[in-house]
Amino acid sequence: MSLVRGGEAASTLDLFGRRFVLLAGPGGGSWEVAARGAAFQLGLALDAHVVGGGELLDPTDAYGVGATGAVLVRPDGVVGWRARDRDLASESSVRAVLAALLHRLETS
C-alpha cells in the first residue's frame, strides 16, 4: 500500500518486517503513546507512527482506521488488530492485544 513520506511515494512494506508496527490516524496520538508504553511493559520492540499528522500521509486511508483509530501490524506484515476510534487507546488495552497476538498469558 502506498503512503507519502516527505512528499514522495513510500511503501508500507518499508515499515514492516522487523517488529510490530502501530499506525494511527491523524487524531490518534493517544494510540502512539499507549502502544509505546505497552511494548515497553512487555519488553517488545514496536514502531508507532501517526499517519496523516506529519511524517507519513495516507491519502486513501488504506487501513480504514479513520481520524482517530489505529491498526497493529505484525512483523510479517499481516494486520493483527484494528480499532476504528480512540475509545480503547490505553496501555492496558494495547498490552492485552499484543499479549494475545504473542500467545502470552496476560495477568492483571
C-alpha positions in Angstrom: 0.0 0.0 0.0 1.1 3.5 -0.7 2.0 6.2 1.8 3.6 9.6 1.2 6.7 10.4 3.2 8.5 13.7 2.8 6.4 14.5 -0.3 7.4 11.3 -2.1 5.6 8.0 -2.5 6.6 5.4 0.1 5.5 1.8 0.6 4.1 0.4 3.8 6.4 -2.6 3.1 9.3 -0.3 4.2 7.7 -0.1 7.7 7.2 -3.8 8.3 9.4 -6.9 8.7 11.4 -6.2 11.8 8.9 -5.6 14.6 5.3 -4.8 15.4 4.1 -1.6 13.9 1.2 0.6 15.1 -0.2 3.0 12.6 -2.7 5.6 14.0 -4.9 8.1 12.2 -4.0 11.8 12.4 -6.0 12.3 15.6 -4.7 9.0 17.1 -1.7 10.3 19.0 -3.0 8.6 22.2 -2.6 5.3 20.4 1.0 6.0 19.7 1.7 6.8 23.4 -0.3 3.8 24.6 1.5 1.4 22.2 4.9 2.6 23.1 4.1 2.2 26.8 2.6 -1.3 26.3 5.5 -2.5 24.3 7.9 -1.3 27.0 6.0 -3.1 29.6 6.2 -6.3 27.6 9.8 -5.9 26.6 8.8 -5.8 23.0 10.2 -3.9 20.1 7.5 -1.8 18.4 7.4 1.1 16.0 4.5 3.5 16.2 3.5 6.2 13.7 0.7 8.8 13.5 -0.3 8.7 9.8 -1.6 12.0 8.4 -0.2 14.3 11.0 3.4 14.9 9.7 6.0 12.4 8.6 3.6 9.9 6.9 0.4 10.6 4.9 -2.1 8.0 3.7 -4.3 9.7 1.1 -6.5 6.7 0.8 -6.9 5.6 4.4 -5.8 2.2 3.2 -6.1 0.6 6.7 -9.6 2.0 7.4 -8.8 3.5 10.7 -10.2 7.0 10.1 -9.0 10.0 12.0 -8.7 8.5 15.5 -8.3 4.8 15.0 -5.3 2.5 14.8 -4.0 -0.7 13.2 -1.4 -3.0 14.7 0.6 -4.9 12.1 2.6 -8.0 12.9 6.3 -8.2 11.9 5.2 -10.4 8.9 3.1 -7.5 7.5 -0.3 -9.1 8.5 -2.8 -6.9 10.3 -3.2 -8.3 13.8 -5.8 -5.9 15.2 -7.7 -2.7 14.3 -9.6 -0.1 16.2 -11.9 2.4 14.5 -11.6 5.1 17.2 -9.6 6.1 20.2 -12.1 4.8 22.9 -9.8 2.0 23.9 -6.5 3.9 23.5 -4.7 2.8 26.7 -1.6 1.0 27.6 -3.6 -1.8 29.2 -5.8 -2.4 26.1 -2.8 -2.4 23.7 -0.8 -4.6 26.1 -3.7 -7.1 26.1 -3.8 -7.1 22.3 0.0 -7.6 22.0 -0.1 -10.4 24.6 -2.9 -12.2 22.7 -1.0 -11.9 19.4 2.0 -13.3 21.1 0.0 -16.1 22.8 1.2 -14.8 26.2 -1.0 -15.1 29.3 -1.9 -11.6 30.4 -2.3 -11.1 34.1 -3.6 -8.0 35.8 
